[in-house]
């Protein structure tokens, strides 16, 4: 059985590749031609073990992602199987896959929920996921500025990210400064309580809230949710259980009719953005379909290059 490292994944799969295979996976899921396994968490002695998975016959793969969380640090592994004969195909380090797939899904959602002429990105959190989002969104939209609001500002990071994105990047000391005139807002933090008052969100912006997947934590407040015309999620069953924004939302803040699944958006079964002035939200918790689809692509690419 082949082991595929993070560096191999980065060499085999581009962000555009990731977006394409993930869009296909969600289309298959929406058609009932793929299935997901919800995340299961088990914890003892400060050590948490989490598992989630998916079966995607149309892409020829099934698999599971398994990872530990210790003192807030994650270690990921993915196991991939063939849906043709059931044999194990490969194992993966999966850090690169996690980074790629999360940002790629935000871009997929943004293509339906953000304005096509979005120019200004506000980024809350500039860690691995924040940087990946900036890079993929800068490639998808003609961004003119990126403003970063982070508890650990780094001039070196600003310079590096600006070079990678080809966009001017600057640090902001306050949320209001970062949000002023923002067309796209990404929250990729480890915050446990809302990062800013929802009233500060500019009309017409798209928000990708991807930093939390625990029911007792949230990055957006009820004001932000109540102003959103639509809140897209990867999979309603898992999101309603894990997303703190949805779990903690007050009565009447987010009617069920305003929650849609990503598969419905990509298939065109529900509308995305309807007008320039509405606020739209994508709330991600990470689902097994994403990990397995991207692992399958990396494995196929490796085979194409002779292993």
N, C-alpha and C positions, 0 to 999 in steps of 0.2 A: 504494500500500500504506500502510495506516494505521500510525502509530507511537503506541504507548500508553505514557505515562510512569508512573512510580511513583505520582505524585499522582493520576493518573486511575484507576489500579487501586484505590487506597485509597478513592476516591469511588464506585467501581462495585461493589466486592465487600466484603461483611462477613465476619467470621470464621465466622458460621453458614453463609453461602453457601459458603464454602470447604470447610467440613466436609462439607456435603451433596454437592457435586460430586466431591470426592475419594473419599468413600465409594462413590459410583456408579462412579467410575473403577476402584477396586480390585475392586468386584464384577464389572465387565466383564472385568478382567484375570484374575480367578480362573476365569471361565467360558470363557476362551480367546478372548474377543471384543475384546481389546486386546493390544498387544505393546509391550515396552520395549527400548530400546537401552542397553546398559551404558555406564557412564562410561569414556571414553578420555582419558588424560592424556598430554600431550606437553610436554617441558621442555627448555629450552636457555638458558644465560646467566642463570639465576635467574628466568626467566619461564616460567610454566606455563600451558598452554592445555588446558582441559577441555571435553568435549562429552558430552551424553547426551540421549536423546530418547524419543519414544513415538508410537504410532499408535492412535487411539481412534475408530474409525468410528462407534460409537454416539453419540458426542458431536460427530461431524462434523469432527474436527480431527486433525492430525498435526503434529509439530514437533520442534524441537531447542533445547536450552539450550546456549549457548556462553559460557564465561567465562575470564577471566585471573586468575591469582594472582601477585602481585608483593609480596614482603616481607610476606606474610601478609594482604594486602588483596585483596578480591575485586571484580571488575567483571563484571556479568552482562548478557547479552542473550538473549532468546528469539525465535525465528522460528516463526511459526505458518502452517500451510497447511490448505487445505480437503481433506477426504477424498472430496468429491464430484467435484471437477474438477481437483484438484491445484494450484490457483492459490494464490499467497502471499496471506495475509489481513492479517497485521500483524507488526510487530516490537515488542518490549517492552524497557524498561529492566531489569525483572525483579528489582530489589532488593526491592520490595514483595511480589511473588509469592513469592520465597524465604522472606521473613519470615512471610507468612501461611500458606503450605502446610506448613512444618515444624511449627509449633505446632498447626495444624488436624489433622495426622495423629497427633500425640501425644494430642490430645483424643479422636480416634476410637479409638485404642488404649486410652486410659484408660477409655472407656465399657465396654470389655469386660474390662479387667484391673485397674482400681482398684475399691475398695469404693465403693458408692454414697453412703455416709455419710462419705466422706473430708472432713476439716476442716482439716488442717494441711499446708502445702506448704513443703518445703525446697528452696531454689533455689541451685544452685552456678553462679555466673556471672550477671551482671546486665547483659550487653550487649544488643544488638538482639534476639537469639533468647530470651535469658532473660526479658526484659520481655514479649515477645510471648507466651511460654508462661504467664507469670503472669496476664496479662490474659485469655487464652482459657480457662485452667483455672478462674479465678475466676468466669467466666461460666457454666461447665459444672457446677461443684460449689459447694456452699454453704460455701466456705472461711471459716474464722474467723481464720486467721493465715498470714502468709507470712514465712519466715525466710530471709535472704539471707546466703550465705557467698561473699565475693568478695575478690580481692586489692586491689581499688580501691574501698573503701567510700565512699559518697557520701550524706550526709544529705539533699541535695536530691533525689536519686534515690528515696530511701525515701519522702519526702513525695509526690513525683509519682506513683510507682507505687501507693501506698496510695490516692490520690485516683482513679486510673484503675480500680483493682480494687475499690474499696469495701471493702477489707480492711486491718486493721492490718498494717504491714510493719515488721520490725526487722532490724538487722544483727547477725550472729553472728561472733564472732572465731574460732571453732573448728568443725570439722565435727561433732563430737559434740554440740555445743550445737544446731546447726541440725537434726540428725537426730533428736534426742530427741522421740519421740512423733509423728514425721512420718508422714502417710498417703500422701502423694505426694512423690516426690523427682525433681527435674529437674536433670540435669547438662548445662549449656550453656556449657562452658568451653573454653579452648584448652589444657587440660592435655595433656601427653604421657604422663604416668604416672597411676596411679589416684589419685583425689581423697581417698579415705578407705578404711580397712579395711572390707571387706564385712561383718564381724561387727557393725558398728555399725548396719546397717540394721534398723529395727524390724520385728518380725513383722507381717505383714498389709499392708506398704506396696507401692506401685507405683512403679517407677523408669522414667523416660523419659531415656535416655542419648542425647543428640542432638548433642553438641559435637565429635565426631570422626568423620571418614570416611576415615582413613588407616590402613593396616595396621600401621604402627609406633607408633601412638599409641592410648591407651585412657584412659577415665575410670573404669571399674569393674574391680576385681581379680577373681581367680579365686574368692575366698571369696564375693563377691556373686553371681557366676554359679552357683556350686555350690548356693547357698541358694535360687535361683529355681526355682519349679515349672515355669515356662514363660518362654521368651525369644522375643518376637515381632519379626520383621524385615519390612521392606517387600518385599524380593525376595531369596530365598535365594541365587540365583546371584551377585548383586552384593554382598550383605552378607558372604558367606563369603570374598569376595576383598578387601573394603575395611575391614570393621569390625575394628579392632585387638583388641577384646574377644574376638571369635570366632577371629581368626587366631592370637592369642597364647595362647589358653586351653590349659591343661595337659591332658595325656591324662586322659580320664575326667571332666573337670570339667563339660563340657556335652554330654551325649549328644545325638545327632542327633534323637532322638524328642522332645526338649524344645524344639526350635526350630520355630516355626510362622510362616507368612506372614500378613501383615495381611489379605490377601484371604480366607484361610481363616477368620479370626476374624469378619470382617464378614458373611460368608456363612453363618456358623453351622456350618461343617463341622468345626471343632474347638472345644472348650470354652474359655472364657476363665478367669476366676477361679472356683475351685470352693469355696473356703471362706475365712473371714475371716482366718485365720492365715498363709496362704501369701504368699510374696514373688513378685511378677511383674515382668518387665522388658520394656521395648520399646526396641530398639536401632535407631536411625535413622541412615542414611547419606545419605539424599536420593536419589530416583530420578526419572527423566524423566517418568514417568506423572503425577507430582504437578504439575510445572511446566506441562506441556502441557494438562492438564485445567483448571487454574486460569486459564491464559492464554486458553483457549477460552471459559471463562465470562465473563471480562472483555470479550472481543471481542463476544460475543453481547449482553451488557448494553449496551455502547456502541451497538450497532446498534439496540437497543430504544429508546434515548434519542435516536435520530436522528443518531448519529455524532459 
